């Protein structure tokens, strides 16, 4: 089979429930499958009580829940009519119970839970009164969470404590339909062994822990490991992840979420053709320049009886392992991987037989599909082909499609609401778990409602599908809150209440001037960096310092990995940072709040990386100018290196920006390094994903990060190599050889990926330095101020 290669792209909320007709609140509820787990007693609220025990231990007796099941997710919060002060939450589902609890703690308690940690324990005692009861209702059936690749970019090495925080965050925000990929390899291995494929063949087909998402997609197969002793995915990893998944699924269910479990897509080891020579198996395309032994995955035709046999075994094995907890199954066959044929009958037969296999395994199965393919290769996926592929699903309500990149590249319009199939409006926003301030708050509040209420719309959910979970938390929070409001949220009002909770301003006796400064900072950010209306740059903005150094092609990139800085740093990031620092001067305890610390570091980080680009452009201009000398170039190169050094020092001050955390999370799965070869295998995976992304840099710098240690030991040496080369060629009047320096940088990357953290100079674990001293040093450094003009982003003399 030959396919074209696809490049990897891959306020107070007003709850108006009382006055709104039920049909308006759930206009497409006929499309919704039941989200109550089959084997679970929905009347049990032990999961919600356990959440309170974890996050609000001083208030375990303060909340009373009354569950009154109904078709929609609704809640009512009131003061308890008992002699003991407390809060009563009446709700129609466990998800609504959790959301009702969240509404109380944030709107009346002024506390919240963040990706950086839960601050719910700060809820006051006695509890604040509600007064007039508050009602709320979700305007959509589904609140979805996760992208398939989030399980590699963000949660690849998560332990259960990390999962526990995230799941509590999700439940409280109202998520009721999360993807659940962890442990897939165990079920897959068990299933394929049942049809006679050897354990060795299956394990050699699997990819490493940091790359499993793309193996599951059928893009890659096998592992690359540099020179570590481990070659294939270890059984220990497979077994440990399965154990973890059982805990994750149990927690999801008790919190009122219905997990979307994996299913058999058709991809399998090519050795199946040795067992069954007559099978209809085609070989997939090469993906992103990977060598043939690591891609070209084999795909079993869904028309083959063996396909249905595997599907039934796979889903039954999951039910045996996790219980009968769902009818929702994720299944993506053509993610950046074209079909064997564009023939309409062929496409319809593929989906028809695939869906039939699901329904034979589970008579109520709902096929969940990421709609990314229709955008990423729109040239292939014409309307006729989309119609044929979707048309193969005999039950129009048997498929639920994720419009994966709705905020910038929605596909629901050109597909006429996916030919009448239910679909979810999703915000992608972050690719590769990159960092960079960006968002369009207006769009994620208005566009979902426009889609929901558009003529003949079959939209019945909103979702977050970021590839990686890193920063810009407000742009994700607001979408999940919008799911509970029939009109667009007021952005100024939303930002005020969000910031009050984030910085715990309600607790501050000196909140007046403090609040004025932080509100001014975030008002500025929300109207500028979080008001990006250009769909060509609507994604986290990647810094060029993370890219392989070059003379051209780095700045002003657009698309879903933009480097174009669409705002003026000196009138946005810099004054916002100064306003936060002034707020801390007014009220020093503000500096002890974890989220305030995070934001101060994050803004300073963005300031530095934006300045880096300014200096880089000056460097290139000097290099290309025949009148400039190598001495001038040396001076500018030193400025670049100083910025990187300052950035590394800054990032070391906060635990959320440490490369060592990523490494430690990975090697912890080898039980503290007791198995040396396994430990090296895990560290190599962790290193390679965020640098070369492939054995020889096939997707290099896609998943790059601005993390302490990574900046200092990886990016700084690369840029030093590059600038040294520029200086030398300038001095000797030699022609620039881009191939030569690129090869040198690749060799450095190959060597760096094989290192062991802590064995080389400058490699530290844990935080170092004082945040506020470092930020002050950054802002007052002579080399920094001398290179930046007061006006705009230009370089001054």
ZATOR-444157 format. One line per field, with one value per residue (C-alpha): x, y, z; residue in three letters. Coordinates in steps of 0.1 Angstrom, whole numbers. Layout:
BEGIN
px: c(X_...)
py: c(Y_...)
pz: c(Z_...)
code: c(ALA_...)
//
This chain:
BEGIN
px: c(0_12_-2_8_29_11_34_26_5_-4_-166_-193_-211_-248_-268_-302_-317_-349_-361_-349_-370_-355_-356_-334_-309_-306_-316_-298_-303_-318_-283_-268_-260_-265_-235_-243_-219_-237_-225_-225_-251_-256_-273_-240_-223_-193_-170_-181_-178_-143_-134_-144_-124_-93_-97_-119_-112_-123_-158_-165_-197_-207_-221_-253_-261_-296_-294_-325_-317_-329_-319_-298_-271_-286_-280_-294_-273_-289_-283_-291_-324_-310_-297_-262_-249_-240_-248_-272_-267_-295_-283_-295_-262_-229_-212_-238_-232_-195_-201_-226_-199_-174_-199_-203_-166_-156_-186_-192_-160_-136_-113_-104_-84_-56_-33_-6_-25_-57_-64_-99_-87_-86_-124_-136_-153_-181_-192_-204_-242_-258_-290_-313_-308_-286_-295_-274_-277_-254_-264_-247_-248_-210_-181_-151_-115_-82_-65_-51_-16_-21_-14_21_29_15_5_30_48_20_16_-17_-13_-9_-39_-59_-54_-62_-93_-106_-100_-119_-148_-153_-151_-179_-161_-182_-166_-129_-107_-90_-60_-37_-31_-41_-10_-19_-53_-39_-12_-37_-60_-35_-20_-55_-55_-21_3_34_41_75_59_34_59_83_54_48_66_83_64_68_55_27_0_13_17_-20_-28_-10_16_47_57_86_110_142_164_198_223_203_202_164_152_115_88_93_66_70_58_28_18_23_3_-26_-26_-27_-55_-77_-74_-80_-112_-125_-119_-134_-166_-170_-167_-195_-174_-180_-146_-141_-121_-99_-110_-93_-86_-71_-34_-13_21_27_35_-2_2_25_-2_-29_-14_-47_-58_-66_-38_-25_7_3_22_55_49_69_101_105_125_103_110_95_64_43_21_0_-38_-63_-93_-124_-142_-121_-139_-107_-112_-145_-131_-103_-127_-150_-121_-106_-137_-146_-111_-116_-150_-134_-106_-126_-162_-190_-184_-190_-204_-180_-150_-123_-113_-91_-80_-67_-49_-22_-24_-44_-67_-55_-80_-101_-128_-161_-173_-140_-143_-179_-171_-142_-164_-194_-175_-156_-189_-204_-175_-181_-218_-212_-188_-212_-247_-248_-214_-207_-177_-157_-135_-112_-121_-85_-81_-106_-85_-50_-55_-84_-71_-78_-109_-133_-169_-178_-152_-162_-198_-189_-168_-193_-222_-209_-220_-255_-268_-265_-263_-237_-208_-196_-171_-146_-143_-108_-96_-129_-115_-93_-101_-136_-148_-184_-196_-180_-193_-228_-225_-207_-236_-260_-239_-234_-202_-184_-170_-133_-105_-71_-49_-17_5_33_27_45_46_37_9_-19_-57_-89_-113_-141_-141_-143_-173_-192_-184_-196_-230_-232_-225_-250_-278_-271_-298_-297_-268_-261_-235_-240_-208_-178_-143_-107_-84_-50_-21_-3_-15_9_0_-27_-51_-77_-84_-94_-113_-136_-147_-157_-176_-193_-208_-231_-242_-267_-252_-216_-198_-187_-150_-141_-163_-150_-114_-120_-135_-109_-80_-96_-97_-64_-46_-70_-77_-108_-86_-64_-71_-51_-70_-79_-46_-34_-66_-64_-29_-36_-69_-52_-25_-50_-74_-44_-36_-72_-76_-43_-25_-58_-76_-59_-84_-60_-67_-33_-16_-42_-21_5_33_65_98_125_151_136_142_173_194_194_198_164_130_126_107_71_59_22_0_-4_32_34_65_50_46_13_14_37_57_65_28_15_38_62_36_15_45_53_17_20_52_37_8_33_50_16_8_39_20_8_43_37_7_18_-3_10_46_38_24_52_77_56_54_91_98_77_95_129_120_104_136_156_139_146_183_184_170_197_224_212_212_247_259_245_259_294_302_298_328_331_336_302_288_305_289_254_260_269_236_218_236_230_192_193_213_189_160_174_181_146_129_149_130_97_88_65_93_118_132_143_106_100_130_122_86_99_125_103_85_117_111_138_163_167_168_196_188_151_159_181_154_128_152_160_123_117_147_141_104_111_142_148_114_127_159_176_154_125_102_128_118_80_75_101_98_112_123_151_180_168_174_208_221_204_193_222_249_231_229_265_276_257_269_305_302_288_316_342_329_325_361_375_352_340_306_279_273_239_243_275_261_229_248_269_237_221_252_250_213_220_247_225_196_219_230_219_206_228_261_271_278_248_223_203_171_147_143_172_173_147_120_117_155_159_130_145_179_163_145_176_203_224_227_189_179_206_193_157_142_115_92_81_101_131_167_184_219)
py: c(0_35_65_102_111_134_157_155_185_168_358_344_321_328_296_303_269_281_302_281_254_219_214_245_233_199_205_174_151_124_118_111_77_70_80_59_30_-3_-21_9_21_57_64_60_92_77_90_126_122_108_138_160_139_144_181_195_173_200_200_164_168_202_190_170_157_146_127_129_112_128_130_161_174_199_210_233_247_259_264_232_235_218_230_222_248_233_232_210_202_185_170_148_129_125_147_174_168_175_205_218_214_233_261_266_265_289_313_315_301_319_289_267_237_242_221_233_220_221_252_240_233_271_271_292_278_283_279_310_312_308_327_324_289_287_264_253_231_220_231_200_163_158_176_158_157_145_141_106_122_138_104_107_144_150_118_93_89_100_81_77_108_129_112_117_155_157_135_156_187_172_161_194_213_191_167_135_119_114_93_64_50_39_1_-5_-25_-51_-57_-57_-82_-105_-104_-110_-139_-154_-155_-171_-142_-146_-124_-115_-104_-82_-67_-59_-41_-18_16_31_47_82_73_49_73_71_33_32_54_31_56_39_5_-8_11_30_32_48_25_14_-23_-25_-30_-37_-23_-41_-63_-45_-13_-31_-47_-16_6_-20_-19_19_19_-2_25_53_37_30_67_80_60_69_105_102_101_76_65_61_29_18_-7_-27_-3_-29_-22_-52_-69_-79_-114_-120_-128_-157_-172_-164_-160_-153_-124_-91_-70_-37_-19_17_47_60_85_117_104_74_44_16_-8_18_27_13_-5_-34_-29_-57_-53_-49_-72_-101_-123_-121_-84_-90_-119_-96_-68_-91_-105_-71_-55_-86_-86_-49_-57_-85_-62_-30_-40_-32_6_20_17_44_33_54_42_62_44_72_97_111_78_77_48_23_36_68_47_57_20_11_38_29_-8_0_20_-3_-34_-16_-4_-38_-54_-29_-36_-74_-69_-44_-40_-4_6_42_48_79_93_123_145_156_137_158_189_175_160_179_174_137_139_155_159_128_107_120_112_77_70_84_68_33_37_23_39_77_79_52_75_106_128_152_184_185_220_239_272_277_251_238_211_209_235_220_186_197_188_156_144_146_126_138_158_177_213_210_233_220_250_234_212_190_205_236_268_303_328_327_324_338_340_355_327_299_316_326_300_269_286_296_260_246_268_268_253_215_213_179_193_178_185_207_193_200_182_198_177_187_203_232_268_291_275_303_294_259_268_292_266_241_269_280_245_256_289_296_329_339_345_381_380_410_396_361_373_393_363_339_360_366_328_322_346_341_378_373_363_395_423_445_433_468_480_445_435_466_457_421_428_454_429_402_427_437_401_391_419_413_380_362_380_365_365_353_316_313_317_303_279_282_304_284_302_300_292_257_252_239_270_283_316_314_299_303_335_344_309_305_274_252_256_294_314_347_370_385_411_439_425_459_469_435_410_435_458_428_414_448_451_417_427_459_440_418_450_462_428_406_373_373_361_329_318_290_302_338_324_303_333_356_331_323_360_365_334_348_382_365_342_371_392_362_365_402_396_367_388_414_387_375_410_416_384_392_427_428_460_442_426_393_413_428_394_381_407_399_362_368_385_355_332_354_354_316_314_338_318_286_303_317_283_266_287_270_233_235_243_215_191_169_163_148_125_115_107_84_65_61_34_13_14_39_27_-8_-21_-1_-10_-3_30_41_30_52_82_79_78_109_128_118_128_165_168_147_129_99_79_106_137_128_153_172_200_193_186_210_226_256_237_244_221_215_251_251_217_214_247_268_245_242_280_284_259_279_313_301_288_322_341_318_320_357_360_337_350_315_307_295_258_250_213_212_230_210_178_190_200_166_148_168_158_121_123_143_119_91_110_102_132_143_129_161_197_219_191_196_182_204_241_266_303_329_337_374_380_362_382_414_405_398_431_451_432_457_433_429_466_476_453_463_495_512_512_480_448_463_461_493_503)
pz: c(0_-8_9_8_38_62_82_119_130_151_364_380_357_355_357_341_345_360_331_302_285_288_251_247_273_256_220_207_237_214_201_236_248_285_305_335_338_332_362_385_410_400_433_451_459_476_449_455_493_488_467_495_519_497_489_517_547_572_556_551_572_557_524_517_483_471_438_417_384_352_315_318_341_366_401_428_457_489_525_545_563_595_628_616_591_558_521_503_466_447_415_386_381_399_374_382_419_414_393_419_445_423_417_454_463_436_435_473_488_465_462_432_420_394_374_398_428_448_470_480_515_521_521_551_581_588_552_534_531_497_504_474_459_428_400_371_340_313_279_263_271_269_284_269_279_263_230_222_222_256_270_256_259_294_313_298_332_356_388_405_428_397_380_412_411_374_378_406_386_357_378_395_362_349_326_321_291_293_270_289_270_299_300_263_256_282_267_232_241_258_228_201_220_220_182_180_176_197_227_212_179_198_221_193_176_205_207_238_267_254_219_224_211_176_178_188_158_135_125_140_152_174_197_191_221_212_228_259_267_265_229_232_255_288_302_335_319_303_336_357_333_334_372_370_345_368_394_369_355_390_400_368_373_410_401_375_344_316_303_265_262_233_207_179_150_126_131_141_137_101_113_112_75_84_105_80_45_28_50_34_50_36_46_57_46_58_86_91_76_99_85_71_100_124_103_74_100_87_86_87_65_87_62_74_100_121_125_143_163_176_183_203_223_229_243_263_278_288_304_324_335_343_345_322_326_291_256_243_223_206_172_147_116_94_117_94_75_43_33_8_-17_-22_-38_-22_-19_-3_23_31_35_59_82_78_88_115_131_127_146_174_176_176_206_223_210_223_212_202_179_191_164_163_133_128_96_78_85_84_49_36_0_3_25_0_9_-11_7_41_33_22_53_77_58_65_101_99_131_127_165_166_160_180_163_179_159_172_163_164_177_146_119_125_101_112_87_56_66_73_110_100_78_108_132_168_173_200_197_208_217_208_212_225_202_217_251_240_261_250_259_234_233_220_249_228_204_229_245_214_187_207_212_175_165_191_179_142_120_118_142_158_182_217_236_242_249_255_231_237_228_259_292_299_309_296_320_316_280_290_322_304_278_305_323_291_289_318_303_275_267_261_294_301_296_318_346_342_343_375_394_380_391_425_431_416_439_468_470_490_519_518_542_518_488_475_458_454_435_414_402_394_378_356_347_337_320_298_290_283_258_240_242_250_222_191_163_136_129_113_147_171_190_218_203_201_209_182_210_210_173_157_151_115_96_81_85_123_129_119_113_111_114_144_156_152_161_151_181_173_201_213_242_256_259_271_288_304_320_331_349_365_377_394_410_422_437_456_470_483_499_503_512_476_468_487_466_443_413_417_417_386_367_376_364_333_323_329_308_280_282_280_250_231_237_225_191_189_196_171_143_151_150_116_103_115_100_66_67_51_71_104_121_139_171_168_162_192_214_201_205_241_246_232_255_285_278_278_310_327_314_329_362_363_355_383_408_403_406_376_351_359_334_362_372_337_340_376_367_340_359_389_369_373_410_419_393_406_371_354_318_323_339_310_286_303_305_268_260_281_266_230_229_238_216_185_185_166_163_141_146_124_142_161_185_180_217_229_264_282_313_337_329_293_284_301_289_255_239_252_239_205_201_213_186_161_171_173_138_126_143_128_93_96_108_81_54_46_32_56_53_67_62_82_113_112_113_142_161_153_166_198_202_196_224_247_245_258_289_325_344_373_359_341_351_355_360_392_407_426_427_431_439_449_424_432_433_399_383_396_382_349_347_357_339_319_289_289_290_266_239_241_230_251_221_203_201_182_192_202_198)
code: c(UNK_UNK_UNK_UNK_UNK_UNK_UNK_UNK_UNK_UNK_UNK_UNK_UNK_UNK_UNK_UNK_UNK_UNK_UNK_UNK_UNK_UNK_UNK_UNK_UNK_UNK_UNK_UNK_UNK_UNK_UNK_UNK_UNK_UNK_UNK_UNK_UNK_UNK_UNK_UNK_UNK_UNK_UNK_UNK_UNK_UNK_UNK_UNK_UNK_UNK_UNK_UNK_UNK_UNK_UNK_UNK_UNK_UNK_UNK_UNK_UNK_UNK_UNK_UNK_UNK_UNK_UNK_UNK_UNK_UNK_UNK_UNK_UNK_UNK_UNK_UNK_UNK_UNK_UNK_UNK_UNK_UNK_UNK_UNK_UNK_UNK_UNK_UNK_UNK_UNK_UNK_UNK_UNK_UNK_UNK_UNK_UNK_UNK_UNK_UNK_UNK_UNK_UNK_UNK_UNK_UNK_UNK_UNK_UNK_UNK_UNK_UNK_UNK_UNK_UNK_UNK_UNK_UNK_UNK_UNK_UNK_UNK_UNK_UNK_UNK_UNK_UNK_UNK_UNK_UNK_UNK_UNK_UNK_UNK_UNK_UNK_UNK_UNK_UNK_UNK_UNK_UNK_UNK_UNK_UNK_UNK_UNK_UNK_UNK_UNK_UNK_UNK_UNK_UNK_UNK_UNK_UNK_UNK_UNK_UNK_UNK_UNK_UNK_UNK_UNK_UNK_UNK_UNK_UNK_UNK_UNK_UNK_UNK_UNK_UNK_UNK_UNK_UNK_UNK_UNK_UNK_UNK_UNK_UNK_UNK_UNK_UNK_UNK_UNK_UNK_UNK_UNK_UNK_UNK_UNK_UNK_UNK_UNK_UNK_UNK_UNK_UNK_UNK_UNK_UNK_UNK_UNK_UNK_UNK_UNK_UNK_UNK_UNK_UNK_UNK_UNK_UNK_UNK_UNK_UNK_UNK_UNK_UNK_UNK_UNK_UNK_UNK_UNK_UNK_UNK_UNK_UNK_UNK_UNK_UNK_UNK_UNK_UNK_UNK_UNK_UNK_UNK_UNK_UNK_UNK_UNK_UNK_UNK_UNK_UNK_UNK_UNK_UNK_UNK_UNK_UNK_UNK_UNK_UNK_UNK_UNK_UNK_UNK_UNK_UNK_UNK_UNK_UNK_UNK_UNK_UNK_UNK_UNK_UNK_UNK_UNK_UNK_UNK_UNK_UNK_UNK_UNK_UNK_UNK_UNK_UNK_UNK_UNK_UNK_UNK_UNK_UNK_UNK_UNK_UNK_UNK_UNK_UNK_UNK_UNK_UNK_UNK_UNK_UNK_UNK_UNK_UNK_UNK_UNK_UNK_UNK_UNK_UNK_UNK_UNK_UNK_UNK_UNK_UNK_UNK_UNK_UNK_UNK_UNK_UNK_UNK_UNK_UNK_UNK_UNK_UNK_UNK_UNK_UNK_UNK_UNK_UNK_UNK_UNK_UNK_UNK_UNK_UNK_UNK_UNK_UNK_UNK_UNK_UNK_UNK_UNK_UNK_UNK_UNK_UNK_UNK_UNK_UNK_UNK_UNK_UNK_UNK_UNK_UNK_UNK_UNK_UNK_UNK_UNK_UNK_UNK_UNK_UNK_UNK_UNK_UNK_UNK_UNK_UNK_UNK_UNK_UNK_UNK_UNK_UNK_UNK_UNK_UNK_UNK_UNK_UNK_UNK_UNK_UNK_UNK_UNK_UNK_UNK_UNK_UNK_UNK_UNK_UNK_UNK_UNK_UNK_UNK_UNK_UNK_UNK_UNK_UNK_UNK_UNK_UNK_UNK_UNK_UNK_UNK_UNK_UNK_UNK_UNK_UNK_UNK_UNK_UNK_UNK_UNK_UNK_UNK_UNK_UNK_UNK_UNK_UNK_UNK_UNK_UNK_UNK_UNK_UNK_UNK_UNK_UNK_UNK_UNK_UNK_UNK_UNK_UNK_UNK_UNK_UNK_UNK_UNK_UNK_UNK_UNK_UNK_UNK_UNK_UNK_UNK_UNK_UNK_UNK_UNK_UNK_UNK_UNK_UNK_UNK_UNK_UNK_UNK_UNK_UNK_UNK_UNK_UNK_UNK_UNK_UNK_UNK_UNK_UNK_UNK_UNK_UNK_UNK_UNK_UNK_UNK_UNK_UNK_UNK_UNK_UNK_UNK_UNK_UNK_UNK_UNK_UNK_UNK_UNK_UNK_UNK_UNK_UNK_UNK_UNK_UNK_UNK_UNK_UNK_UNK_UNK_UNK_UNK_UNK_UNK_UNK_UNK_UNK_UNK_UNK_UNK_UNK_UNK_UNK_UNK_UNK_UNK_UNK_UNK_UNK_UNK_UNK_UNK_UNK_UNK_UNK_UNK_UNK_UNK_UNK_UNK_UNK_UNK_UNK_UNK_UNK_UNK_UNK_UNK_UNK_UNK_UNK_UNK_UNK_UNK_UNK_UNK_UNK_UNK_UNK_UNK_UNK_UNK_UNK_UNK_UNK_UNK_UNK_UNK_UNK_UNK_UNK_UNK_UNK_UNK_UNK_UNK_UNK_UNK_UNK_UNK_UNK_UNK_UNK_UNK_UNK_UNK_UNK_UNK_UNK_UNK_UNK_UNK_UNK_UNK_UNK_UNK_UNK_UNK_UNK_UNK_UNK_UNK_UNK_UNK_UNK_UNK_UNK_UNK_UNK_UNK_UNK_UNK_UNK_UNK_UNK_UNK_UNK_UNK_UNK_UNK_UNK_UNK_UNK_UNK_UNK_UNK_UNK_UNK_UNK_UNK_UNK_UNK_UNK_UNK_UNK_UNK_UNK_UNK_UNK_UNK_UNK_UNK_UNK_UNK_UNK_UNK_UNK_UNK_UNK_UNK_UNK_UNK_UNK_UNK_UNK_UNK_UNK_UNK_UNK_UNK_UNK_UNK_UNK_UNK_UNK_UNK_UNK_UNK_UNK_UNK_UNK_UNK_UNK_UNK_UNK_UNK_UNK_UNK_UNK_UNK_UNK_UNK_UNK_UNK_UNK_UNK_UNK_UNK_UNK_UNK_UNK_UNK_UNK_UNK_UNK_UNK_UNK_UNK_UNK_UNK_UNK_UNK_UNK_UNK_UNK_UNK_UNK_UNK_UNK_UNK_UNK_UNK_UNK_UNK_UNK_UNK_UNK_UNK_UNK_UNK_UNK_UNK_UNK_UNK_UNK_UNK_UNK_UNK_UNK_UNK_UNK_UNK_UNK_UNK_UNK_UNK_UNK_UNK_UNK_UNK_UNK_UNK_UNK_UNK_UNK_UNK_UNK_UNK_UNK_UNK_UNK_UNK_UNK_UNK_UNK_UNK_UNK_UNK_UNK_UNK_UNK_UNK_UNK_UNK_UNK_UNK_UNK_UNK_UNK_UNK_UNK_UNK_UNK_UNK_UNK_UNK_UNK_UNK_UNK_UNK_UNK_UNK_UNK_UNK_UNK_UNK_UNK_UNK)
//
